[in-house]
Every structure is written in structure tokens, then in C-alpha cells.
């Protein structure tokens, strides 16, 4: 079952998954309304949905033209659908106009309440906050009902699974419930009753899985993700003195994320696009302004194009170059028929300017240079290790490293020049593994296993282990290592389901 779910969610981007998930919840809500189970009129739901989607689409087109940028086909729809679940379904023309105005505010916030082409607030949250301050309309969060909770929870689980932010969501829910317990004790409320309401009839799960995980307005590193989640969770259920609503809590959290995040627009000029192995392309681009990142981190590229498929117009790639390099490079696999994004990216002309949305990730070297390491790469998962090795050589820093690199055949191995250079300069131990070897191959064959790692690394239990590759490989190898006595804290994972 796990493999089936992985294969499904890896076929689409996080943004498309959110969009499709919200549509599923909307359809389910409509069915409940038609059967009279949900205490919301079907006509009101239809009026709300049509108004919010139409205004979101039209205003997105308008602002994109006014600001001379591209209209995002997913962003406007996601914003409109989130507002659909936040705002009370209208029962009069005045209320229709009110929610339409909120949709306009949400779109405008992406362009006006922004710094260097990066919007600060979750668009739906800030629009509802502003509308509430001026008493135009207030959030009702009608989605927060036990009737919709099962489908919201399933959709939310798939989203969190896709982005691997279980810890962040878990911290948010834990802190929110902890603060709720404290408020109940101070105020003398019935604890079991209040917790039941919080779980079943509040937007806790919707906020945690669908809004908190929004990548553009949340932190990109684990430390700040957990702090962000804790702050938003605490404010969501804090009802002593100042009263916070979920949308206000999210906006305050967005300010924290913006303060600690990368605040400059990133524009890249294509330098070269070349084939480096069968079905493997390398994209090299030069930032128009200096870009700061840590070796091993990722960059999200945005590439609007016609006839975008289900994978969307945004993709995340590990940076394969050292931070000190003049250019950034990305390695990616291509196949037929392939995604529309990769086709567009690999056919860009030299000199084309593209935009990166964010830089982030915690897949980086430990601060302690004496800590021995094991690098395990599967396929194009070698890219962050290429960056780390290049960075160590550039800084003249030696570390005790054993690198395992598994590919289907020897011919599809990439970045061998950097690996061989690292063997000479850094004295790393390199163990290539080929699944389908030629008769002359003398190295390891098959798949990387815990037994293979122990065979080459006698002190593996003292090392920090980095694994980068397909999610199935990462999860399987992690499970093997844990069964062989490796501690959870020793393993650092990097999935690349977005490739």
C-alpha cells in the first residue's frame, strides 16, 4: 500500500496535489449538502465556489499583466478553493460581493504585500484578516465539521507525506492541544469537551496539513519550521487576553518565516544545458545577483509554459554546485514522454532568464568537521553530494567520508570527474554499485544494503549517514539500517520526488 501511495503522489507536484485534494473535499462537501447532511445550502456553495474561482482567476490575470509577470495556473485556483472553505457561503448579493472582494484582496497580496517578488503572507489568510478588520466579512471555517474531517484528514495526510513535513505538522498539533489544555485549566472549562471540539469541530487539521505546509510562506529549514509550527499552534488556541484566530496565527507565523528566509528574488541566466549521461541532463545557470546557500540544499525553479501537465510549473532540484562557484548547476533525469516542465527546461536557449522561488533544506554537512560520514546516493541523488565534495575541495577541508553510489548501469553514472578528484584531494573512499553490470565489472552489484555498508565501513555506527535518492530506496535503506542498530539521529534523508 505504501508503495502505491508513493507512486501516486510522486507523479504530481505538491501544488497539484493540494489543488486536486481541495477539489475532492469541495465535491464531497457538495454531495453532503445536496443530501441535506451538511447544514449549508447547495446553492450557497455553488454561488461561493463560482464567485471565488472567477474572481481569483480574473484578478490573477489582471495583476500578472499589471506587474508584467506570469499568471500562475495553480496558485489562483488553490487560493480560491481555500477561501471557499474559510468564508461563509453567501445568501445575498451583498455577501457575494463581499467574498469576491476577499478573493481580490488575496490575489493582490501576492503582488502588493511582497518584497522583491516574494509574497510575505499566505494569501487566503491575510485577505480574511484584512476583511475581518474592516468588518467586510469574517471567516466561518465551515469546513471544520466532523462530517468533512475524514476526507480532510486523508487529503492532508497525502500532502504532508508528499512534502515530508510530519514533524512540523506534529509540533503544530501538539502545541495547539497543549495550549488548549492550559487555557481550559485556567478558565475552568470542561477539558474533554473542549478537546473534542478542537479535534472534531475546529479547523486544526485543515490548517495543519493544507495551510501550514504552504512552501512559499513557511520556513525552508527544519529548525525554523518547528519554531514556526509551535508559534502558530500556540496562537491558534490561545484564548486568554488577546484572542487569536487561525488566520491571524498563520499571518504572524508568516512574518517569522519571512524574517528568517531568503528574501531576495532569484533570477538565473541560462549558461549551458548539456547531456552528461544517457537520460541525464545538466543545467548550468548564472545568478544575476549573488546567491547564498549551503552545499546540499535545494532550489525551487519556476518555469511558466504553455500546456503545463500535472507536474506543474514549479519543480525542486538539489543544487549540484559549490556555494563558491559563479554558476549553479542542476542534474536531472529525463525520459519519454517526460513532463512538460523538463521538456521546457531542457530546451531553453542560452541567455534565457528563469526565476527561482526559494532555497532551503537541511541536507547539509555537520558543523563538526571531525565527524566521520557515509554518503549514499541512488541515481541522480548524487547531486547534493557533488555539491558537498566540490565545496570541501574549494575550502580545502578534509573529512572522513565513504561514498556509495548506486546506478542501474555504469554508463549512467554522473559527476565522476568530481568524485575522482575528491578521491585524490580529500582521500574519500568510493564504492560504486551497479544493478546491471557488464561482464568486466569488478565492483559491487545489485542494490545498496545495510550489509554492504557494514562490509566497507567497519565503524558505521559512529558515523552520520546521508541518504539521497528515490523515496522508496531511501525508506528501505533507512529501515535496514535501523534494524542493524543505527540510531534515528544518525540518518539524514533527502528525497527527490520532484525530479
N, C-alpha and C positions, 0 to 999 in steps of 0.2 A: 504493500500500500504506500509506504514511504517513497519508494522509487517512482511510483505512478504520479504521486503528487509533485515530486521534484521535477519530473519530466514535463508536467503540465505548466507549472509556474515558471520554469526556466525558458519556456517558449515565448514568453511575452515579457515586456519591461514592467517595472514596478508601477509606472504611471498607467499603463493599460490595465494592469491587474486591479488597481484602485478603481479605475473607470468602470470596468466590467462588474466589479464587486458591488459598487454603488448602484448600478443598473439592476442587478439581481435583487438587492434589498428594496429598490423602488418598485419593481414588478411584484415582489412578494407583498409589499405594503398595499399596492393597488388591489391585489386579489383579496386580501383580508378586508379591505374597505368595501369592495363590491359585495362580499358575503355578509356585510354588516357586523363583522367581528371587531374590526378596528373602528374606534369611535371618531372617525374622520370621514367626511363626505367624499365620495369618489369624484364628484365634480370639482370640489375644492382642491383635491390632489392634482387633478388634471390641469386646472387653472394655474396652480402653483408651479407645477413642472414646466408647462409651456411658457409661462412668463419668465421664469428664472433662466431656462435654457435659451430662450430667444434673446433676452437682454444680455446675457453673458456672451453669447456668440456675437451679437451685433456690436456690443461695446468693445469686445476684444479686437474685432476687425477695425473698428474706428481708432482705438488707441494705438494699435500697431501701425496704422497709416500715419497718424499724427506724430508718432515718435520714430518713424522711419525704421521700424524693426519688423520681425517676422511674427505672424499670427500663429500661436501655438494651438494645435488642434486638440490637444488633450487637456491643457490647463483650464481653458474656459469651461469645458464640459464638467470636469471634476469640481470646480468651484461652484458651478450652478447646481450640481447634484448635492453637494454638501449643504448649501443654503436651503435646498429643498427639504432636507431633514431637520434643519435648525429652526426655520421660520414657520410661524403658524400658517396653515393653509388659508387663503383668503376667502371671505364670504361676501365681499362687496368690491366695487370698482376701486374705492379708496384704498382698500387693503391690497388689491392687485398692484396699484401704482406704488404703494409703499415697498412691497417686496421687490418690485422691479428696480426701484431706486437703490435698494441694498445691493442688488446684483451689479448695478452700475458702479457703486462705491467699491465693491470687491475688485472689479476689473481695474478701476482707476488706481487702487492702492498698489498694484503691481508696477505701475509706471511712475506715479507721483510720489508715493511713500517708499522711495527706493534710493539707494546710494550706489553710484557707479554701476547701474544696470542690474543691481541685485535688490529685490524687494525684501523688506525687513520683516513684515508681519504675514502670518497666514491670512490670505485674502478674505476668506469667509469670516474668520474670527474678528478681524479688525473692522470689517464692514458692519457686522452685527453690533459690535461695541459702539461704534460711532452712531449708528441708527438708534441704539438704546439711549445714548447720552442726550440725543435731541428728541427723544420720545416719538420717533417716527414709527418704529416697530421694535418689539422685544423678542428675543429668542424664546421659543417654546420647547425646543428639543423633543418634538413629538415622537421622534424615533426611539426615545428611551421608554420602551414598554416591554413587558415580559413576552408579549406576542412576537415582537421582532428580534428579541435578544438572541435566539438560536442562530438565525441567519446572519445577524450582525457579527456574532462571535465566530462563525465559520469563515466569513469573508475576512474579518480582522485577523484571524489566525493565519490565513494564507498570505496576507500582506506582510505580517510580521515574519513569517517563515521566509518569504522572498528576500526581505531586506536584512534578515538576521539580527533583529533588534529585540530579542526576547528579554535581555537584561534591562534595557531601557523601559520597555512596557511593564515588566515585572516590578521595577522600582516605583514607577508611577502609581500602579495599582496598590502596592504595599503601603507607600507613604500616604496615599489618599485615604486608605482604610484606617491606617494608624491615627491620622489626624482626626478622622471622623469619630473614632473611639474616644479620643481625648476630648473632643467637643461634647460628645454625649455624656461623659463623666462629669465635666464641668457644668453642663447645663441641666443635668438630671433627666435626660431623655432615656427612653427605653432602648437599650443597646441592640438587642436582637432585631427589633422593629426597624431601627434606623439603618442597620447594616443590610437588612433585607431590601429596604428601599434603595439604598446606594447601589447594590448589585443588580437588582432586577428592574428598577424604575428610574434610574439616573443614566446620563449619557457616559458613564465611566468607561465602558468597553468601547463605545464608538470613538470617544476622544482618544483613548489609549492606543488603539490599533490603526485608526484611519487618519486622525488629525495630528497626533503627537509625532508620528513617524514621517510626516511630510519632510522630504530631504532638504528642500531649499531654505527652510526656516528653522531647522534644528541643527545642533552641532554635528560635526563630522568625525569627532574623535570620541572614544568610549568614555573617557573621564568626564568630559563636558556633557555628553549625552545623559549620563547618570545624574549629574548635578541638575541639569535641565529638567529631567523627568521628576526628580524629587521636589524641585521648586514648584513646578506646575501641579504635581499631585497634591502638595500641601495646600496650595492656594485654592485648588478646586473644591476642597471640602472644609476649608477654614471659614467658620461662620460665627466667630467671636469678634466683636468690634466691627471692623471693616468686613463687608460681605463680598466675596469674590464669586463670580460666575465662571463656568468652564472657559468661555471665550475670553474673558479678561485674564484668567490664569495663563491661557495659551499665549496671549499677546505679551505678557510680562516675560514668559519664557523665551519668546522670540527675540526680545531685546537682549537677553543674556546670550543667546546663540549668535546674534549679530555681533555683539561685543567681542566674543572670543573667536569668531570665524574669520575667514578670508574675505576682506571687504572690498577688494578691487576687482573690477571687471577684467576678465582674462580673454585676450584676443590673441590668436595664434595664426601665423603666416606659414602656409604650407611650403616646405623646402624640398621635400622629395617623398615619393611613395614608391617603394620597391619590393619585389618579391625576394624573400630571404630563405625560403624553403618551399617545397610543394605545399600549396594551400595555406601558406603563411605570408602575410604582408606586413611590412613595417612602414609606419607613417612618421615622418620627421617634420617637426614644425618649430618655428622660432617665435617666442613670445614677443609681442610688441612692447611690453614693459616687463621689467624683472619679475619673475615668479618665484615665490618661496614655498618649498615643500621639503619633506623628509623622504629619503630613499625608502621605497616600499609603499608609498602612498598611491592613491588613485586620483584620476581626474575625470570628471564627467563632461563629455562633449555634447554640444547641442548643434544639430545639423538639420535645419528645416529643409524639406524637399517634397516634391510632388509625389502623390500616390504612396505615402508612407504606409507600411504594413503594420501588423500588430506589435512589432517590436518598437515602434515609435520613432521619435526624432532625437531622443537623448540616450546615450549609452555611456557606461562607466568602463574605463580601461586603467589598468595599472601602468604607472609611468616606468618606462624601462631605462631611462637615463639618470645620470647622477645629478644632484641639485646644482653642482658647479658647472654643468655643461651649458653652452649657449643655446642649445635646442632641447626640446623634449621629444621623446620618441615613444611610440606605442606599437606593440606587436599584437597582431590579431589573426585569427584563423578565418579562412573564407571557404565556402562550399557552395555547391549548386543545389537548389536555386538560390539560396542565401537571402539575407534580409535586405530590405530596400536601403537601410541605413549604411550597411557595409558597402553596398554597390555604389552609393553616392560618395561615400568617403574615399574609397579606393580609386575613384575616377576623377577626383578633384585635380584641377590644374595647379601647377606650381605658381605660387604667389597668391592663391586664394586665401581669404581671411575667414577663419571659423572661430566660434566662441566656445569657451569652456565655462560651465556653470559653477563648479565648485571643486575644491581639492580637499581630500580627507583620508581617513583610515588610520588604523593603529598597527598595521603590519610593518613594523619598523624595528631596527636593531635595538637591543637593550642598552641602557646607559652604561652599564658596567662592561668595559672593554675586555675584561678577563674572563667573562662568562663564555664557556665553550658552547658551540651551536651546531645544530643539524638543520640543513636546508633540504626540503623535499619538494620537488616540482613535478607536476604532471602536465605534459603538453605545453601549451602557451603560458601555463602557470610559472614558467621560468622568468617571466618579465620582471617581477619585483626583485628577484634575486640578482638579475642582471644589473639593476639599479644599485642594489646594495654593494655588490662586488666592485662596480665601477666607482662608487662613492668611497669605499675603503681604499682603493688604489689611488684615487685622486688626493685623498688626505694622508696617504702614507701610513695608514693604521692597520696593524696586523691583528687578526682574530683567529681563534681556533675553530675552523669551520669544516664540516663534512657535507658535501653537496651530493644528493641523489637526484637524478634527472631521468624521468621515465617518458618514453615516447613509443608510438606504435612501431616505427622503423627508424633506423639510423639517419635516413635521409631527411626526416622532418625535424631533426634537432636543430635548434637555432642558437645564436649568440655563442657559438663555440669559440670564437676569437677571444671574447672577453673571459670565458671560463678558462681557456688555456693560459691566458695572460695572468689570471688570478692564481692558477696553479704555480706559476713561476714566481710571481711577485709576493703573493700572500701565503704561499705554501698550503693551499687548501687541499683536502682530499676529495677527489671527484669520482663518483660512482655512477656511470651512465647505465640505464636499464632499457632494454629494447623488448617489446612484446612479441614482435615478429622478426627475428634476426635472420641475417644471411648465414650461410654455412661457415663463413670465415669469421663471424662474430665471436669474440672470446670473452666478452663481458657478461654481466648479469642479464638474465632474460625473464620474461613474464611480467609480473606486476610487483611493485614495491610492497613488501610486507614487514611486519614487526620483526620477524625472524631474520630477514635480510639486513635490516638496520642493525640488529644486535650483532650480526656476523661481522660487520665492518666497523662498528662503533662499540667498543667494549665498555665505555663509561657513559652510555646513552642516558642513564638515569640521573646523571649530573648535568646534563645539557638542556638548553632550551631548544625546543623543536618547532620549526616553522614549516607549515604545510600549505602549498598553493597549487590549486588545480581544480578540476571539475568537482562539484559539490559531492557527488557520490564517492569519488576517490578520497576526498578529504574526510568525510564522515566515516568511511570504512576503516581508513588507516588510523584515525583517531581512536576508534573503538578497539582496534587491535592493540594499540599502544597502551591504552588504559588497562586492558586485560593483562598486559605484560608488566604491570607495575609502575607505569609512568603516571605522574600526578597531573591532574587537570591544569594546574597552574604552569606546567612546563610547556604546554602546547599552545601555539599561536596559529590561528587558521586564517586563510584568505581564500574566499570563494570568488569565482569569476563567472557567475551565471549570466552576466550581462554581455559577455563576449560574443 
